[in-house]
Amino acid sequence: MSSSLIKKNLLIVIILFVSSSIYAEFFILECSKVNDWTDKRDIVYSLQIGTGSKQVIQVFKTRQLKMQLKETTSHYEIGQYTDATEKDLIPLLKVNKATLMVDYSNKTKKSETIFCRKT
């Protein structure tokens, strides 16, 4: 086997490994007030969650909001840190990891349920 062929194969393996690890650190949640995913118009917002970067982009129909992510054992807590130490997060959203339901939102009423699903 020639050295150039070995280098090409090694480069392909490295690219596949790096791209798969990057993909694993990023996922999207679509969130809706109805638990029926047949109509895209029911989607209130989507959350682009970067677990590696600890960044979240909340995408609405007309705008985007960039926030920080704090992962606990039960929730994705999304909000803003109070300072650069990143110890105290002011949560704007809390998404339950098991049910993918928004347990807390500073913008919705307590009686409103928001369902999310991974896409």
C-alpha positions as CSV (number, residue, x, y, z in Angstrom):
1,M,0.0,0.0,0.0
2,S,1.4,3.4,-0.9
3,S,1.9,6.1,1.7
4,S,-0.4,8.5,-0.1
5,L,-3.2,6.0,0.0
6,I,-2.6,5.4,3.7
7,K,-2.7,9.2,4.3
8,K,-6.0,9.5,2.4
9,N,-7.6,6.7,4.3
10,L,-6.4,8.2,7.6
11,L,-7.7,11.6,6.7
12,I,-11.1,10.1,5.9
13,V,-11.2,8.3,9.2
14,I,-10.3,11.5,11.1
15,I,-12.9,13.5,9.2
16,L,-15.6,11.0,10.0
17,F,-14.7,10.8,13.6
18,V,-14.6,14.6,14.1
19,S,-17.9,15.1,12.2
20,S,-19.7,12.5,14.2
21,S,-18.5,13.9,17.5
22,I,-19.6,17.4,16.4
23,Y,-23.0,16.1,15.4
24,A,-23.5,14.3,18.7
25,E,-23.1,17.6,20.6
26,F,-25.9,19.4,18.7
27,F,-29.6,18.7,18.4
28,I,-32.8,20.5,17.6
29,L,-36.1,20.5,19.6
30,E,-39.3,21.7,17.9
31,C,-41.8,22.9,20.5
32,S,-45.6,23.2,20.1
33,K,-48.6,23.9,22.2
34,V,-50.3,20.9,20.7
35,N,-48.9,17.3,20.8
36,D,-49.8,16.8,17.1
37,W,-46.9,17.1,14.8
38,T,-48.7,16.9,11.5
39,D,-48.9,20.6,10.9
40,K,-45.7,22.7,11.0
41,R,-47.8,25.9,11.7
42,D,-48.4,24.6,15.2
43,I,-44.7,24.9,16.1
44,V,-44.2,27.9,18.5
45,Y,-40.4,27.8,18.4
46,S,-37.4,25.5,17.9
47,L,-34.4,25.2,20.2
48,Q,-31.0,24.6,18.6
49,I,-29.1,23.1,21.6
50,G,-25.3,22.8,21.6
51,T,-24.4,20.5,24.5
52,G,-20.7,20.9,23.8
53,S,-20.7,24.7,23.4
54,K,-23.4,25.2,26.1
55,Q,-25.2,27.6,23.8
56,V,-28.9,27.5,22.7
57,I,-30.6,29.5,19.9
58,Q,-34.3,29.8,20.3
59,V,-35.8,30.3,16.8
60,F,-39.2,32.0,16.5
61,K,-41.0,32.6,13.2
62,T,-39.5,36.1,12.9
63,R,-36.5,36.3,15.2
64,Q,-33.8,34.4,17.2
65,L,-32.6,34.6,20.7
66,K,-29.2,33.3,21.8
67,M,-28.9,31.9,25.4
68,Q,-26.7,29.7,27.6
69,L,-27.4,26.1,28.5
70,K,-27.0,24.4,31.9
71,E,-27.6,20.7,31.9
72,T,-28.9,19.0,35.1
73,T,-29.7,15.3,35.5
74,S,-33.4,16.0,34.7
75,H,-33.6,19.2,32.7
76,Y,-32.1,21.4,30.0
77,E,-32.1,24.8,31.8
78,I,-31.9,27.6,29.2
79,G,-31.3,31.2,30.1
80,Q,-28.6,33.8,30.9
81,Y,-25.8,33.6,33.4
82,T,-25.5,36.5,35.9
83,D,-21.7,37.0,35.3
84,A,-18.7,35.5,33.6
85,T,-18.2,32.8,36.3
86,E,-21.2,31.0,34.9
87,K,-22.3,29.7,38.2
88,D,-25.8,31.4,38.6
89,L,-28.1,30.9,35.6
90,I,-31.4,32.9,35.4
91,P,-33.6,30.3,33.6
92,L,-36.0,31.4,31.0
93,L,-36.9,27.8,30.0
94,K,-36.6,24.4,31.6
95,V,-37.2,21.4,29.3
96,N,-37.6,18.0,31.0
97,K,-35.1,15.5,29.5
98,A,-37.4,12.5,30.0
99,T,-40.7,13.9,28.7
100,L,-39.4,16.7,26.5
101,M,-42.0,19.0,28.0
102,V,-41.3,22.6,29.0
103,D,-41.7,22.5,32.8
104,Y,-41.0,26.2,33.2
105,S,-41.1,29.2,30.9
106,N,-41.1,32.8,31.9
107,K,-43.3,33.8,29.0
108,T,-46.2,31.3,29.2
109,K,-48.9,30.8,31.7
110,K,-48.6,27.9,34.1
111,S,-51.7,26.3,32.6
112,E,-50.2,26.2,29.1
113,T,-48.3,23.0,28.2
114,I,-45.6,23.1,25.6
115,F,-44.5,19.8,24.0
116,C,-41.1,19.3,22.3
117,R,-39.7,16.7,20.1
118,K,-36.2,16.0,18.8
119,T,-35.8,16.4,15.0
